[in-house]
Amino acid sequence: MARPAATSPLAPDPLAAHNRLLGRRGETIAARHLAGLGMVLLDRNWRCDAGEIDLVLRDGSVLVICEVKTRTSTDYGDPLEAVDQRKADRLRRLGARWLRVHDCHPDDVRIDLVGVLVRAGRPVEVEHVEGIG
């Protein structure tokens, strides 16, 4: 009986690459949507040792930390269902870190979510939720 071929830890993972591209596409769609609402994009994919913020925007005098979830179907639930209280708390901590690093002092800070449903490379639904938890 033949053994399955060993996969190299250095070999590219096609599913991971697909998910990264899908995530980037969703972030672009979300950024355009939010800009259409009058928000100004300040940062995208900001990273530190504690994690990543997808989008940082200014909505008037309010700083918005935005998490974007992109899916190609709702087979496993709505994209926004992927953000639980733990994730929201982490976003708050990351937002506080972004503020310190950028020496930024807005009037207020808000955590928003954008769920993007994409089919055949095109957005079919963009859902924006302001001020979670």
KEDONU-484524 format. One record per residue: residue number from 1; x, z, y of N, C-alpha, C, O, CB in turn. Coordinates in steps of 0.02 Angstrom, whole numbers, always signed. Glycine has a CB too. Example, Ala and Ser with C-alpha at 12.3 -4.5 7.8 and 13.67 -1.06 7.14 Angstrom:
residues 2
SITE   pos      nxx      nzz      nyy     caxx     cazz     cayy      cxx      czz      cyy      oxx      ozz      oyy     cbxx     cbzz     cbyy
SITE     1     +660     +390     -284     +615     +390     -225     +660     +390     -165     +712     +423     -166     +565     +452     -224
SITE     2     +642     +354     -112     +684     +357      -53     +645     +394       +2     +670     +402      +57     +704     +286      -30
***
This chain:
residues 133
SITE   pos      nxx      nzz      nyy     caxx     cazz     cayy      cxx      czz      cyy      oxx      ozz      oyy     cbxx     cbzz     cbyy
SITE     1      +42       +0      -59       +0       +0       +0      +45       +0      +62      +91      +40      +67      -48      +61       +0
SITE     2      +31      -45     +108      +72      -51     +168      +53       +3     +219       -5      +20     +228      +63     -121     +200
SITE     3     +105      +29     +251      +93      +78     +303      +81      +42     +369     +107      -12     +380     +153     +127     +308
SITE     4      +40      +73     +412      +30      +42     +478      +95      +41     +517     +137      +86     +511      -24      +80     +518
SITE     5     +104      -10     +556     +164      -17     +596     +168      +41     +646     +118      +60     +677     +166      -85     +633
SITE     6     +227      +67     +654     +237     +121     +702     +234      +92     +772     +259      +37     +785     +305     +157     +690
SITE     7     +204     +129     +816     +203     +106     +886     +258     +140     +923     +271     +199     +914     +134     +120     +919
SITE     8     +290     +103     +965     +344     +130    +1005     +316     +170    +1062     +267     +149    +1093     +390      +73    +1031
SITE     9     +345     +228    +1077     +321     +266    +1135     +332     +229    +1200     +302     +246    +1251     +355     +334    +1137
SITE    10     +374     +178    +1199     +387     +138    +1259     +343      +77    +1263     +342      +43    +1315     +460     +118    +1260
SITE    11     +306      +62    +1210     +262       +3    +1210     +204      +14    +1258     +177      +69    +1261     +236      -13    +1139
SITE    12     +186      -38    +1296     +130      -29    +1343      +65      -18    +1306      +53      -47    +1254     +124      -91    +1389
SITE    13      +24      +25    +1334      -41      +39    +1305      -92       -4    +1343     -106       +9    +1401      -59     +117    +1311
SITE    14     -120      -55    +1309     -166     -100    +1344     -228      -66    +1372     -252      -85    +1425     -187     -155    +1297
SITE    15     -253      -15    +1338     -312      +20    +1363     -295      +60    +1426     -334      +60    +1474     -340      +68    +1308
SITE    16     -238      +93    +1426     -217     +131    +1485     -206      +84    +1544     -225     +101    +1600     -152     +170    +1470
SITE    17     -176      +26    +1532     -165      -23    +1586     -232      -47    +1612     -241      -54    +1673     -123      -82    +1560
SITE    18     -279      -61    +1568     -346      -83    +1589     -380      -29    +1632     -410      -44    +1683     -390      -99    +1527
SITE    19     -375      +33    +1610     -407      +88    +1647     -375      +98    +1716     -410     +112    +1764     -402     +153    +1607
SITE    20     -309      +90    +1720     -276      +95    +1785     -300      +40    +1833     -315      +53    +1891     -200      +90    +1777
SITE    21     -304      -21    +1807     -328      -77    +1848     -401      -67    +1869     -419      -80    +1926     -321     -144    +1810
SITE    22     -441      -43    +1823     -512      -30    +1838     -517      +24    +1892     -556      +18    +1938     -550       -8    +1774
SITE    23     -477      +77    +1885     -477     +131    +1935     -456     +106    +2003     -487     +124    +2053     -431     +187    +1913
SITE    24     -404      +65    +2006     -381      +37    +2070     -435       -6    +2101     -447       -4    +2161     -317       -4    +2061
SITE    25     -468      -46    +2059     -523      -90    +2084     -579      -47    +2113     -605      -62    +2167     -550     -135    +2027
SITE    26     -597       +6    +2078     -649      +51    +2102     -630      +85    +2167     -673      +93    +2211     -665     +103    +2050
SITE    27     -568     +104    +2173     -544     +136    +2235     -548      +88    +2294     -565     +107    +2350     -472     +162    +2227
SITE    28     -530      +25    +2282     -535      -26    +2334     -607      -37    +2355     -622      -41    +2415     -505      -93    +2310
SITE    29     -652      -40    +2307     -723      -49    +2322     -749      +12    +2361     -784       +4    +2411     -764      -58    +2256
SITE    30     -730      +72    +2339     -752     +133    +2373     -725     +136    +2444     -762     +153    +2490     -730     +195    +2333
SITE    31     -662     +120    +2453     -631     +122    +2520     -668      +74    +2567     -682      +91    +2625     -556     +104    +2517
SITE    32     -684      +14    +2544     -721      -34    +2585     -790       -9    +2602     -814      -15    +2658     -726     -102    +2549
SITE    33     -823      +20    +2552     -890      +47    +2562     -890     +102    +2615     -931     +102    +2661     -919      +75    +2496
SITE    34     -843     +148    +2609     -839     +204    +2656     -818     +180    +2726     -843     +206    +2776     -789     +257    +2631
SITE    35     -774     +131    +2730     -755     +102    +2795     -817      +70    +2827     -825      +72    +2888     -698      +50    +2786
SITE    36     -859      +40    +2786     -921      +11    +2811     -968      +63    +2840    -1012      +47    +2880     -956      -27    +2756
SITE    37     -960     +125    +2819    -1000     +181    +2846     -967     +211    +2908     -993     +259    +2937    -1010     +235    +2792
SITE    38     -910     +183    +2928     -877     +207    +2988     -819     +255    +2976     -789     +279    +3024     -925     +240    +3032
SITE    39     -803     +268    +2913     -746     +313    +2899     -681     +275    +2906     -679     +214    +2900     -752     +343    +2828
SITE    40     -627     +312    +2920     -561     +283    +2928     -517     +307    +2870     -509     +367    +2860     -530     +301    +2997
SITE    41     -488     +259    +2834     -444     +277    +2778     -377     +300    +2804     -344     +265    +2842     -435     +216    +2730
SITE    42     -357     +361    +2784     -293     +389    +2805     -240     +385    +2750     -181     +377    +2765     -303     +462    +2826
SITE    43     -262     +392    +2687     -214     +394    +2632     -250     +373    +2568     -310     +381    +2561     -184     +466    +2624
SITE    44     -210     +345    +2523     -238     +323    +2459     -189     +341    +2404     -129     +330    +2410     -254     +246    +2459
SITE    45     -216     +369    +2350     -175     +389    +2292     -118     +436    +2311      -61     +427    +2290     -147     +327    +2257
SITE    46     -135     +485    +2353      -85     +535    +2372      -72     +581    +2314     -118     +609    +2284     -108     +575    +2435
SITE    47       -8     +589    +2298      +12     +629    +2239      +58     +685    +2259      +98     +680    +2306      +46     +585    +2187
SITE    48      +51     +740    +2222      +99     +795    +2226     +103     +824    +2155      +72     +797    +2109      +76     +851    +2279
SITE    49     +142     +877    +2146     +150     +905    +2079      +86     +933    +2051      +81     +945    +1990     +204     +958    +2080
SITE    50      +35     +946    +2093      -28     +975    +2070      -81     +923    +2052     -133     +940    +2025      -55    +1022    +2123
SITE    51      -68     +859    +2068     -117     +808    +2052     -119     +752    +2104      -72     +741    +2141     -185     +838    +2045
SITE    52     -176     +718    +2105     -184     +659    +2148     -252     +661    +2183     -302     +682    +2155     -176     +595    +2108
SITE    53     -251     +637    +2245     -313     +626    +2283     -322     +550    +2288     -276     +515    +2310     -312     +660    +2354
SITE    54     -380     +525    +2267     -392     +453    +2268     -391     +426    +2340     -354     +380    +2356     -458     +437    +2234
SITE    55     -434     +455    +2383     -441     +431    +2451     -444     +491    +2499     -477     +541    +2484     -503     +386    +2459
SITE    56     -410     +485    +2555     -416     +533    +2609     -440     +493    +2670     -410     +443    +2689     -347     +571    +2624
SITE    57     -496     +516    +2700     -525     +480    +2755     -543     +527    +2812     -544     +588    +2804     -588     +442    +2732
SITE    58     -557     +497    +2869     -582     +535    +2926     -652     +510    +2941     -663     +450    +2948     -535     +528    +2989
SITE    59     -699     +556    +2944     -768     +540    +2961     -784     +578    +3026     -807     +635    +3024     -819     +560    +2903
SITE    60     -771     +546    +3083     -775     +581    +3146     -719     +632    +3149     -660     +615    +3144     -845     +616    +3155
SITE    61     -737     +696    +3158     -687     +749    +3161     -678     +785    +3094     -645     +836    +3091     -705     +799    +3215
SITE    62     -709     +757    +3042     -707     +788    +2976     -657     +750    +2931     -658     +688    +2929     -777     +789    +2944
SITE    63     -615     +787    +2896     -571     +757    +2847     -608     +754    +2781     -638     +804    +2760     -504     +798    +2840
SITE    64     -607     +697    +2748     -643     +688    +2685     -593     +675    +2629     -553     +628    +2632     -694     +628    +2691
SITE    65     -595     +718    +2578     -558     +709    +2517     -606     +677    +2468     -659     +705    +2454     -528     +778    +2489
SITE    66     -590     +618    +2444     -638     +580    +2403     -611     +565    +2334     -556     +538    +2327     -656     +515    +2439
SITE    67     -649     +582    +2284     -635     +565    +2215     -677     +505    +2197     -737     +503    +2210     -649     +626    +2167
SITE    68     -645     +455    +2166     -680     +394    +2146     -680     +390    +2070     -628     +396    +2038     -646     +330    +2178
SITE    69     -739     +378    +2042     -745     +369    +1970     -775     +300    +1958     -829     +284    +1985     -789     +425    +1937
SITE    70     -741     +259    +1918     -762     +191    +1906     -775     +181    +1832     -736     +204    +1789     -708     +140    +1930
SITE    71     -829     +149    +1816     -848     +135    +1747     -872      +63    +1741     -892      +32    +1791     -902     +184    +1722
SITE    72     -871      +36    +1680     -898      -30    +1668     -967      -27    +1636    -1002      -77    +1630     -852      -71    +1623
SITE    73     -988      +33    +1617    -1055      +43    +1590    -1074     +117    +1597    -1032     +158    +1614    -1060      +20    +1516
SITE    74    -1136     +131    +1582    -1158     +201    +1583    -1168     +227    +1512    -1203     +277    +1501    -1224     +207    +1623
SITE    75    -1136     +194    +1464    -1142     +215    +1394    -1123     +288    +1384    -1151     +323    +1341    -1099     +171    +1350
SITE    76    -1075     +312    +1423    -1052     +381    +1416    -1073     +422    +1477    -1042     +473    +1492     -977     +384    +1408
SITE    77    -1124     +401    +1512    -1150     +437    +1569    -1133     +403    +1635    -1094     +356    +1638    -1123     +507    +1569
SITE    78    -1163     +429    +1687    -1151     +405    +1755    -1080     +422    +1775    -1054     +474    +1755    -1202     +437    +1804
SITE    79    -1047     +378    +1814     -978     +393    +1833     -969     +461    +1867     -918     +494    +1857     -953     +340    +1880
SITE    80    -1018     +482    +1906    -1011     +545    +1943    -1016     +606    +1897     -995     +661    +1917    -1063     +549    +1996
SITE    81    -1043     +598    +1838    -1048     +654    +1791     -979     +676    +1767     -973     +730    +1739    -1091     +634    +1732
SITE    82     -928     +635    +1778     -860     +652    +1756     -828     +705    +1800     -774     +730    +1783     -817     +589    +1755
SITE    83     -859     +723    +1856     -831     +772    +1901     -869     +838    +1893     -927     +843    +1913     -833     +748    +1975
SITE    84     -835     +887    +1864     -866     +953    +1855     -839    +1002    +1907     -800     +982    +1951     -852     +979    +1783
SITE    85     -859    +1064    +1902     -838    +1115    +1950     -763    +1125    +1950     -733    +1135    +2003     -873    +1181    +1935
SITE    86     -732    +1122    +1892     -659    +1129    +1887     -623    +1075    +1927     -576    +1088    +1963     -637    +1127    +1814
SITE    87     -648    +1013    +1919     -618     +957    +1955     -630     +964    +2031     -585     +950    +2071     -648     +889    +1930
SITE    88     -689     +987    +2050     -705     +997    +2121     -658    +1050    +2151     -634    +1043    +2207     -779    +1018    +2131
SITE    89     -647    +1104    +2114     -602    +1157    +2137     -530    +1130    +2145     -496    +1147    +2193     -602    +1217    +2088
SITE    90     -509    +1089    +2098     -443    +1059    +2102     -437    +1013    +2163     -385    +1012    +2196     -427    +1019    +2038
SITE    91     -490     +976    +2177     -489     +933    +2236     -483     +974    +2300     -449     +953    +2347     -553     +890    +2238
SITE    92     -515    +1032    +2302     -509    +1076    +2360     -437    +1099    +2370     -410    +1099    +2425     -556    +1138    +2352
SITE    93     -405    +1119    +2315     -335    +1141    +2318     -290    +1084    +2339     -245    +1093    +2380     -312    +1169    +2250
SITE    94     -302    +1024    +2312     -262     +966    +2332     -273     +949    +2405     -226     +930    +2440     -279     +906    +2288
SITE    95     -335     +955    +2428     -349     +942    +2499     -312     +990    +2544     -285     +970    +2595     -423     +947    +2512
SITE    96     -311    +1053    +2525     -274    +1103    +2565     -200    +1086    +2566     -167    +1094    +2618     -285    +1175    +2535
SITE    97     -173    +1063    +2510     -102    +1043    +2508      -90     +983    +2552      -40     +981    +2589      -81    +1027    +2435
SITE    98     -135     +933    +2550     -128     +874    +2593     -126     +895    +2667      -86     +869    +2706     -185     +823    +2581
SITE    99     -170     +941    +2685     -173     +964    +2755     -107     +997    +2776      -82     +985    +2830     -231    +1014    +2764
SITE   100      -79    +1039    +2731      -15    +1073    +2747      +41    +1022    +2754      +79    +1024    +2803       +3    +1124    +2692
SITE   101      +46     +976    +2707     +100     +927    +2707      +96     +883    +2770     +148     +864    +2798      +97     +883    +2644
SITE   102      +36     +866    +2791      +27     +821    +2848      +16     +859    +2914       +4     +829    +2966      -31     +775    +2836
SITE   103      +21     +926    +2911      +11     +968    +2971      -51     +945    +3009      -49     +932    +3070      +73     +966    +3016
SITE   104     -105     +940    +2972     -169     +914    +2999     -218     +972    +3005     -222    +1015    +2962     -198     +858    +2952
SITE   105     -255     +973    +3061     -301    +1028    +3075     -370    +1001    +3097     -387    +1005    +3156     -272    +1075    +3129
SITE   106     -408     +974    +3049     -473     +945    +3068     -524    +1000    +3083     -514    +1058    +3067     -499     +900    +3012
SITE   107     -579     +980    +3113     -634    +1027    +3126     -664    +1053    +3061     -685    +1110    +3057     -688     +994    +3169
SITE   108     -666    +1009    +3011     -696    +1028    +2947     -666     +984    +2892     -636     +931    +2907     -774    +1021    +2949
SITE   109     -674    +1005    +2830     -651     +966    +2772     -710     +961    +2724     -747    +1009    +2713     -589     +999    +2737
SITE   110     -718     +901    +2696     -774     +889    +2651     -747     +854    +2589     -702     +812    +2593     -830     +847    +2685
SITE   111     -775     +870    +2531     -758     +837    +2469     -816     +790    +2452     -873     +813    +2444     -745     +888    +2411
SITE   112     -802     +726    +2446     -852     +675    +2429     -834     +644    +2362     -777     +644    +2340     -858     +622    +2484
SITE   113     -885     +615    +2330     -876     +577    +2269     -905     +508    +2279     -955     +499    +2312     -910     +612    +2208
SITE   114     -871     +459    +2249     -899     +392    +2247     -896     +369    +2174     -843     +369    +2143     -859     +342    +2295
SITE   115     -954     +349    +2148     -958     +321    +2082     -967     +246    +2088    -1010     +222    +2126    -1016     +352    +2041
SITE   116     -926     +208    +2052     -929     +136    +2055     -942     +109    +1985     -906     +125    +1938     -863     +106    +2085
SITE   117     -994      +68    +1979    -1009      +35    +1917     -990      -39    +1926    -1016      -72    +1971    -1085      +43    +1896
SITE   118     -945      -63    +1883     -919     -131    +1889     -938     -170    +1826     -930     -146    +1770     -842     -131    +1900
SITE   119     -961     -231    +1837     -973     -276    +1780     -944     -343    +1798     -954     -369    +1853    -1050     -282    +1763
SITE   120     -908     -372    +1751     -875     -437    +1761     -833     -437    +1825     -829     -486    +1861     -927     -494    +1765
SITE   121     -800     -379    +1838     -756     -374    +1895     -789     -365    +1962     -755     -361    +2013     -714     -433    +1898
SITE   122     -855     -362    +1963     -891     -355    +2026     -931     -290    +2027     -958     -269    +1976     -938     -415    +2036
SITE   123     -933     -257    +2085     -972     -195    +2089    -1046     -210    +2084    -1073     -253    +2119     -956     -158    +2156
SITE   124    -1080     -173    +2041    -1153     -180    +2035    -1187     -118    +2064    -1247     -120    +2080    -1174     -190    +1962
SITE   125    -1150      -64    +2071    -1178       -4    +2100    -1122      +39    +2130    -1071      +50    +2098    -1218      +36    +2047
SITE   126    -1134      +62    +2191    -1088     +108    +2224    -1129     +167    +2247    -1175     +159    +2288    -1048      +74    +2284
SITE   127    -1114     +226    +2221    -1152     +286    +2239    -1105     +335    +2273    -1053     +353    +2246    -1185     +319    +2176
SITE   128    -1124     +356    +2333    -1083     +401    +2373    -1120     +468    +2381    -1177     +470    +2403    -1068     +371    +2443
SITE   129    -1086     +522    +2361    -1114     +589    +2368    -1069     +628    +2416    -1010     +637    +2403    -1119     +624    +2299
SITE   130    -1098     +651    +2471    -1061     +689    +2520    -1063     +763    +2506    -1114     +790    +2486    -1088     +675    +2590
SITE   131    -1006     +795    +2517    -1004     +869    +2517    -1023     +902    +2452    -1072     +939    +2449    -1047     +894    +2569
SITE   132     -985     +889    +2399    -1001     +921    +2335     -979     +994    +2336     -936    +1014    +2374     -966     +883    +2277
SITE   133    -1011    +1032    +2291     -997    +1102    +2277     -959    +1139    +2327     -946    +1199    +2317     -963    +1107    +2219
***
